[in-house]
């Protein structure tokens, strides 16, 4: 009888030759488990996934060999809309075709609030922090509350252009941004404990795990029992997958992008109703700073041009883009 651990290791050591034409119908590729998510796999996603996959197999060998249940957890992270869902789905497809069971999980199912309430909470945090900042600096003067309300109603209180007309608004925006940084991607926004628990269950050999499903309405929140008996790899696609609050990840893969590229991806996928708003632009910029701060922990970093780069090159290129 062939030892299961040895058999898995041999599968990983095989020379896997993948060609774009072997993938088949792109619309039939199984994708992540976020309800209603629009995942559209294109040639650029295939190209990048084929660069990542051989290196990923090399990293998986020692992880699977060391786990008593021959299981590993991979995260595909990066800016919102950079292609995490598509590339994670392709990685799972390749692994499954090798005979290594893989499941794609969307981390977007694990904030504390459904999307519309989370969006509202983000805005509340920004605005409350902005006003508190003005008060702390003695700048919440008579008449300014009315101006702030007018700007808020127009969705322009986070617009830096408006600070040219109202210079004191820069204090409001700076304090609001700092408040938002203490909310986005933190345990205040995301239930890292629940998702870390799922990772732990998986790596400890659980046969069935209840996974969360989150839509956009109050009644669209439920759990499904997923059969993991034949699964060796859990692939999590998520902006915050490289966050230190998520415990148990074996191989974080970072997809690099600029905020401008991220905005274009969101626009093409229609991720929200205010894609071009100053507030969304601020959120994406904060997310990008978070990803840069966490990049050192990534095992693989893929550049925007689709090449594997080390952390030193990532830092150098990021600095050049921001110059």
Secondary structure as the mmCIF struct_conf table of DSSP 4:
data_model
#
loop_
_struct_conf.conf_type_id
_struct_conf.id
_struct_conf.beg_label_comp_id
_struct_conf.beg_label_asym_id
_struct_conf.beg_label_seq_id
_struct_conf.end_label_comp_id
_struct_conf.end_label_asym_id
_struct_conf.end_label_seq_id
HELX_RH_AL_P HELX_RH_AL_P1 UNK A 4 UNK A 13
BEND BEND1 UNK A 14 UNK A 14
HELX_RH_3T_P HELX_RH_3T_P1 UNK A 20 UNK A 22
BEND BEND2 UNK A 23 UNK A 23
HELX_RH_3T_P HELX_RH_3T_P2 UNK A 26 UNK A 28
BEND BEND3 UNK A 29 UNK A 29
BEND BEND4 UNK A 33 UNK A 33
TURN_TY1_P TURN_TY1_P1 UNK A 35 UNK A 36
HELX_RH_AL_P HELX_RH_AL_P2 UNK A 43 UNK A 66
BEND BEND5 UNK A 67 UNK A 67
TURN_TY1_P TURN_TY1_P2 UNK A 68 UNK A 69
STRN STRN1 UNK A 72 UNK A 78
BEND BEND6 UNK A 79 UNK A 79
TURN_TY1_P TURN_TY1_P3 UNK A 80 UNK A 81
BEND BEND7 UNK A 82 UNK A 83
HELX_RH_AL_P HELX_RH_AL_P3 UNK A 84 UNK A 97
TURN_TY1_P TURN_TY1_P4 UNK A 98 UNK A 99
STRN STRN2 UNK A 102 UNK A 106
HELX_RH_3T_P HELX_RH_3T_P3 UNK A 107 UNK A 109
STRN STRN3 UNK A 111 UNK A 111
BEND BEND8 UNK A 112 UNK A 113
HELX_RH_AL_P HELX_RH_AL_P4 UNK A 115 UNK A 136
TURN_TY1_P TURN_TY1_P5 UNK A 137 UNK A 138
TURN_TY1_P TURN_TY1_P6 UNK A 142 UNK A 143
HELX_RH_AL_P HELX_RH_AL_P5 UNK A 144 UNK A 153
TURN_TY1_P TURN_TY1_P7 UNK A 154 UNK A 155
TURN_TY1_P TURN_TY1_P8 UNK A 157 UNK A 158
TURN_TY1_P TURN_TY1_P9 UNK A 160 UNK A 161
HELX_RH_AL_P HELX_RH_AL_P6 UNK A 162 UNK A 165
TURN_TY1_P TURN_TY1_P10 UNK A 167 UNK A 168
HELX_RH_AL_P HELX_RH_AL_P7 UNK A 169 UNK A 181
TURN_TY1_P TURN_TY1_P11 UNK A 182 UNK A 185
BEND BEND9 UNK A 186 UNK A 186
TURN_TY1_P TURN_TY1_P12 UNK A 187 UNK A 189
STRN STRN4 UNK A 190 UNK A 190
HELX_RH_AL_P HELX_RH_AL_P8 UNK A 192 UNK A 203
TURN_TY1_P TURN_TY1_P13 UNK A 204 UNK A 205
BEND BEND10 UNK A 207 UNK A 207
STRN STRN5 UNK A 208 UNK A 214
BEND BEND11 UNK A 216 UNK A 217
TURN_TY1_P TURN_TY1_P14 UNK A 218 UNK A 219
STRN STRN6 UNK A 221 UNK A 227
TURN_TY1_P TURN_TY1_P15 UNK A 229 UNK A 230
STRN STRN7 UNK A 233 UNK A 237
TURN_TY1_P TURN_TY1_P16 UNK A 239 UNK A 242
TURN_TY1_P TURN_TY1_P17 UNK A 244 UNK A 245
BEND BEND12 UNK A 246 UNK A 246
BEND BEND13 UNK A 250 UNK A 250
STRN STRN8 UNK A 251 UNK A 255
HELX_RH_AL_P HELX_RH_AL_P9 UNK A 259 UNK A 269
TURN_TY1_P TURN_TY1_P18 UNK A 270 UNK A 270
BEND BEND14 UNK A 272 UNK A 272
TURN_TY1_P TURN_TY1_P19 UNK A 273 UNK A 276
BEND BEND15 UNK A 277 UNK A 277
HELX_RH_AL_P HELX_RH_AL_P10 UNK A 278 UNK A 294
HELX_RH_3T_P HELX_RH_3T_P4 UNK A 295 UNK A 297
BEND BEND16 UNK A 299 UNK A 299
STRN STRN9 UNK A 300 UNK A 302
TURN_TY1_P TURN_TY1_P20 UNK A 304 UNK A 305
BEND BEND17 UNK A 306 UNK A 306
STRN STRN10 UNK A 308 UNK A 309
HELX_RH_AL_P HELX_RH_AL_P11 UNK A 311 UNK A 322
#
